[in-house]
Amino acid sequence: MSILQVRQNIIEQLTPLYGNREALLIADMLLEKIVGLPKTALLNLNASDLWGDKQIALNAMLSQLLEHRPIQYVLGEAWFQNMRFYVDERVLIPRPETEELVEWVVREEKSGLSPTILDIGSGSGCIPLSIAKKIPNAVIHSCDISISALEVARKNASDLGLKVNWHHIDFLQEAEWKKLPKADVLVSNPPYIPQSGKAEMAIHVVDYEPSMALFVPDEDMMVFYEAIARFARLHSSQGARIYVEIHEDLAENVRECFLRSGLRNIETRKDMQGKERMIRAISGL
């Protein structure tokens, strides 16, 4: 049996759960991790190269995938901005649209003179650490309500050799804002999916990714955007820039929320899929 036959067998097992296209991608990620070689090199291998510990590891990982556990958690890694981040069930899996948010921030802010940048909702640390890498003169802070998430973020900071100041706070509690710096730039990918949206989401998301980082009450979907806007008005530098990721159906709601809070120069941007997924605003003007 060739390695391609092994690959096809994996794809056939995963397709009913993930669809053929995603099953193919997952199979390649799995084999590259197990063998330790890129996809192009796998073509020269035989199934015999997967005997022993590698076969045991492959079977164990495949079993987890068949239980809907996301491939990123199975492998313990996710790539973001060309960097490898450790991830597990304590944090969200980084998404491509969040990379677009980071790229927007970097493009607009990299020429600033040592800006203070605050990320709200650390998670794996992918946003603040990517910004720290690309704007080395910036002073980066990041906060999260989850101690477990901050443990993952700190591990990634250590692994990547990057500096971020981490803060454990509940951002929705205004009394805790005094623990945070007055920032020139705010960036956030906050929870924004309504609880009622769970029924339409994939099992591997709902069952494995942290709910507190995904969902907000149906009756209070703007809760984080309202808090961010108020923080920007009361606790940020004059003319601070605010960059947030949004639900594709909430662009107008977030825009109105920001306008009511006194933010100005509000700009909405679409992601690569043509969906409105990012907003920038300016405070104090």
ZIMOSUL-V848099 format. One line per field, one symbol per residue. burial: I if it has 9 or more other C-alpha atoms within 8 Angstrom, else O. A space follows every 10 residues. Layout:
burial->???
//
This chain:
burial->OOIOOIIOOI IIOIIOOIII OIIIOIIIOI IIIIOOOOIO OIOOIIIOOI IOOIIIIIOO IIOIIIOIII IIIIIIIIII OOOOIIIIII IIIIOOIIII IIOOIIOOII OOOOIIIIII IIIIIIIIII IIOOIOOIII IIIIIOOOII OIIIIIIOOO OIOIOIIIOO IOOOOIIOOO IOIIIIIIII IIIIIOOOOO OOOIIIOIII OOIIIIOOOO IIOIIIIOII IIIOIIIOII IIIIIIIOOO IOOIIOIIIO IIIIOIOIOI IOOOOIIIII IIIIO
//
